[in-house]
Amino acid sequence: MLSIADEKWKLVKEKNGIAVYTRNSDNTKLKEFKATCILHNVDIHKLYILFEKSEYTPIWSHGVIRCDKLTPIDSATSVYRYIIDTPWPLKQRDVIQKQSIKWIELHQKFCHLASTVPDYLPVEKKYVRVKYGRVEWYFQKNTDGSIAVTYIFCTDPDAPVPNDMIAYFIIDTPIKILEKLSIFLSSKTYHDMVL
């Protein structure tokens, strides 16, 4: 018998070279999403450093208004706290994640993985704490120098969320994140950054 995790991804939207897929999740009532795209004219080593320094996330990610590094665990793993802006009438979310990043030189690729650690800090009343979440980013340099990106996300909002907002979050948000990342990676600000 197949588990939900073995379920195939279903394409739900394509826009500007970004494809979004969904499938059911074993861990949440919401579907998980996978978004893919190709980045051009981006140095994969500099991109790795950008993702290694998650405190830069509010600059390039849609919805993240703050990111604080809480504790380094080792050279590749740290705990971060994110504040996520949400549309009215929802309260802002805070997410505490243990994140790791791994570079594989032989294949010119890296992955950035994160999972929630909700009890790491006390909850502040002005936020809703995200209790379950998993984020996976995969970057692979292609033979033509472009970079294939795969972004997978699964969460449980742990609070009532209207259906139209769920659809926006699962389908439109990954497109906005990858569009904003792509625009940022082609900006003078990024090219002038000393990481």
Number of C-alpha atoms within 10 A of each C-alpha: 4 6 9 12 13 12 12 11 15 13 14 13 14 15 11 9 12 18 18 25 21 23 20 20 18 14 16 15 13 18 19 25 25 23 25 21 21 17 21 14 10 16 15 19 13 16 17 18 13 19 17 20 13 18 16 15 19 16 14 19 18 19 18 18 14 16 19 15 15 15 12 13 12 8 9 13 18 20 21 21 23 21 20 21 17 14 10 8 8 15 16 17 17 23 21 27 26 21 22 20 20 15 15 10 9 6 10 14 20 21 19 20 18 21 21 22 18 19 10 13 11 8 13 9 8 10 16 19 24 21 18 19 21 18 19 18 19 18 21 19 19 13 7 7 14 16 23 16 19 20 20 19 19 25 22 16 18 13 11 7 11 10 9 8 15 15 13 11 15 23 22 15 18 25 24 16 18 25 20 15 18 17 12 16 21 14 11 9 10 17 13 8 9 9 11
